Amino acid sequence: MKTDAFALRHIGPRENDLQHMLKTIGAETLDQLIFETIPSDIRLKSDLDLEPAMTEYEFANHIQKLGNKNKMFQSYIGLGYNQAIIPAVIQRNVFENPGWYTAYTPYQAEIAQGRLEAILNFQTMVIELTGMEIANASLLDEGTAAAEAMALLFDVRSRDQKKANVCKFFVSEEILPQTLSVLQTRSTPIGVELIIGNHEEFDFSTEFFGAILQYPGKFGQVHDYACFIAKATENEIKVAVAADILSLVKLTPPGEMGAAVVLGTTQRFGIPLGYGGPHAAYFATKDEYKRSMPGRIIGVTVDTNGNRALRMALQTREQHIKRDKATSNICTAQVLLSVMAGMYAVYHGPKGLQYIADKVHASAATLANALEKLGLQQINTAFFDTIVIKADAKKVKEIAEQNEINFYYIDKNTVSISLNETTSIADLNKIVSVFATAKATQATTIKSLSETNHFPENTNRTSTFLQHDVFNKYHSETALMRYIKMLERKDLALNHSMISLGSCTMKLNAASEMLPLSNAQWNNIHPFAPLDQAQGYQEMLAKLEQQLNVITGFAGTTLQPNSGAQGEYAGLMVIRAYHQSRGDHHRNIALIPSSAHGTNPASAAMAGMKVIVTKTLENGNIDVEDLREKAILHADNLSCLMVTYPSTHGVFESAIKEITQLIHDNGGQVYMDGANMNAQVGLTNPATIGADVCHLNLHKTFAIPHGGGGPGVGPICVAPQLVPFLPTNPVIATGGDNAITAISAAPWGSALVCLISYGYICMLGAEGLKQSTEYAILNANYIKEKLNGHYDTLYSGEMGRAAHEMILECRPFKQKGIEVTDIAKRLMDYGFHAPTVSFPVAGTLMIEPTESENLEELDRFCDAMISIRKEIEASTADDSNNVLKNSPHTLAMLTTDVWNFPYTREQAAFPLDYIAENKFWPTVRRADDAYGDRNLVCSCAPIEAYMEN
């Protein structure tokens, strides 16, 4: 056994399992299975040109040396990013804990109650700090949250405004530069005209439907926006406010001023800088806008017994239902980071947050006073944490960098300094000494902090916040550790058992890939730090881009999109820019097969494209003739085809090259959805099938953990003609020569977690990556054959093989009174998370085991599915009091004195012998979605307050 080979640890089945699995499948060799699965005309002719695989030990040394190239300066740059203290209890028990970072999006509420409670805490924190009525479960970053606010306000225009085509959106010149760039990207395709200006000079014209303000402004100035918002409201102009969440501890919440939306980032609530991400954005609005609200909302409901339960509220709206009518994508959350930010508020409570905010503000006030004593002018008339100094910027910069300090240099005579919770009195004295040296004068020593407020009295917060018990009882480390552990025990994650979600690729997130994220040399770098201070990052990111180019066969990559949905959008916007550069502004038709991911039409609509749906055949494949007919019909205006390969049905369609050529022949580009890239790596690639751009889900194929529904990274890789249009950033330039404006706020998106995918590729190498794909296909076909005779597979390839996933037919079970949901809930009793339910075909299960599950786990899952099939056979349509309909079974049910069910307790909770060794107990019975949506509650108030009499 080659103990230092990472592939040995990553891939589940052992070498001596291979023959047994191949015999079950009916293949002589693994090569035969791959030949029967993937069309030969798209197979790669040579191995991937990647460096030899590193061992885990070699990678640990390599990443440490690379990290040493990042310079650890004290950064006072600000612009929406501030150094924060990660409480060790949260770092160890959430950030570094696979019980939290390997969980999936909480679609199966009964086995996600812990995570749902943690996110509900986050929503409550946001609602109370902003003064708003409802908040979602996080967005990607402040820039994209601002764009979502703009889209929401555009969507909720009055009937008269829509009739008059009112489309102007006022953007305060105080907005963060990266936010403005994202707004520019998102506004044009949907027909919004941005007007940038001074809010004090705004005329409140009827041509405007909305406005966005920054609070405090980008360089720290605090404005009283109450009058502006009141006047805007009078004129039917709805106002969004991008607010620093820590400042809201001291400043009047925008909700109390009448804002329609409040948004921002929670990065400074205990989340590392990470060179730009991942960070959880927050988004709060009025209750009346809840059905236009982007992202996910966690709500309170009841279970079958009437007990309190949590679940995703309104969860199937947006792209799953609205598709091309959607205003945003639901796959835009940062759950792991929102959990951390919520726990930060739980740990510190209202008094702790008050102390931190007071200290930050006092530090800024004290520094301003000290610098003014040196004869320097501080020009912010009101501020929270950021001051602006008139000084010789070139001289200050030179001395500051000698002292390992970063400021933000607005122009040659102006320096901005943003302070944070890590700033000490010693740090303040060091800053003062920099300016004293630049002025060639003697610095005075700061000995204590000033307690004077430096903002108008009428902007002082007077309302209370975070009064709920959860924010006032876990302030010792012991208490918080036990609270976090209590919640963790309610959640089923990959640390417990296989999560066989089709399309979501829940594979091993190796510890050796994760460890560097806790290293300050990686997680404490400001995204706008000078490039020469981030050479480790620059080398790693450039190498990762090159690796992804090799894997996809493409010429260029951008890592900026920080979710799969963002990747889709970025790919379409790059295609749009390409057509426009050729004078083809009219090319706006996106052809999308009816089997496509729901995110595809939503993204196309957001990119300003018109969606034309093409048919699929009975065997699940794209109807090539229908596609041909529509491509020719729309040839003059064809922008692109959006195709998933292998298909969402788990099949490598042999006509793929014909399909892509057909699009090219009619003037379009081919966008490949990379959701199923786990079946391609090392065996074929998007360039070979004829695509022009693909997005990759690094949180799927390339091992970034799902984190309970985020973080994600969705880079796009592109063919040579699209490279010039890859996106840039207004602070640090990235992308191509004719770059589109920003897709997300940070130059390289969620750079910190890119370390994981970099490690995954480095440690597997070309051979290990190829093996991973082969074993993903092997595992899927093994399950397919093991379940054959018990469940029908809906679609197979031309030689009867599945790709890396398959769809099980469950609709005939309706004759027995059993729905696919009953199977999903019953699997919880067997210790498994359900496969993907009713997607892409209603009434089915889509299963993807990945390569990292071993034979024993595959067999356990198959045994569970076969046992459930027997339970289905024993059911009758006229008797709903059965083990499937009553699932899942909780510990409370099993331990009551009364048992009124026609089956035994053992049948309910321990139907197979293996379960007793590692029993997982769902904590609630089935959550009542309808009740929760009728009585929408999205904060921590006790359920008794909402029970009907």
Secondary structure, 3 states (H helix, E strand, C coil): CCCCCHHHHHCCCCHHHHHHHHHHHCCCCHHHHHHHHCCHHHCCCCCCCCCCCCCHHHHHHHHHHHHCCECCCEECCECCECCCCCCHHHHHHHHCCHHHHCCCCCCCHHHEHHHHHHHHHHHHHHHHHHCCCEECCCECCHHHHHHHHHHHHHHCCCHHHHHCCCCEEEEECCCCHHHHHHHHHHHHHHCCEEEEECHHHCCCCCCEEEEEEEECCCCCECCCCHHHHHHHHHCCCEEEEEECCCHHHCECCHHHHCCCEEEEECCCCCCCCHHHCCCCEEEEECHHHHHHCCCCEEEEEEECCCCEEEEEECCCCHHHCCHHHCCCCCCCCCHHHHHHHHHHHHHHHHHHHHHHHHHHHHHHHHHHHHHHHCCCEECCCCECCEEEEECCHHHHHHHHHHCCEECEEEECCEEEEECCCCCCHHHHHHHHHHHHHHHCCCCCCCCCCCCCCCCCHHHECCCCCCCCHHHCCCCCHHHHHHHHHHHHCCECCCCCCCECECCCCCCCCCHHHHHHHHCHHHHCCCCCCCHHHEHHHHHHHHHHHHHHHHHHCCCEEECCCCCHHHHHHHHHHHHHHHHHHCCCCCCCEEEEECCCCCHHHHHHHHCCCEEEEECECCCCCECHHHHHHHHHHCCCCEEEEEEECCCCCCCCCCCHHHHHHHHHHCCCEEEEEECCHHHCCCCCCHHHHCCCEEEECCCCCCCCCCCCCCCCCCCEEECHHHHHHCCCCCCCCCCCCCCCCCCCCCCCCCHHHHHHHHHHHHHHHHHHHHHHHHHHHHHHHHHHHHCCCCCEECCCCCCCCCCCCEEEECHHHHHHCCCHHHHHHHHHHCCCECCEECCCCCCEEEECCCCCCCHHHHHHHHHHHHHHHHHHHCCECCECCCCCCCCCCCHHHHCCCCCCCCCCHHHHHCCCHHHHHCCCCCCCCCECHHHHHHCCCCCCCCHHHHCCC
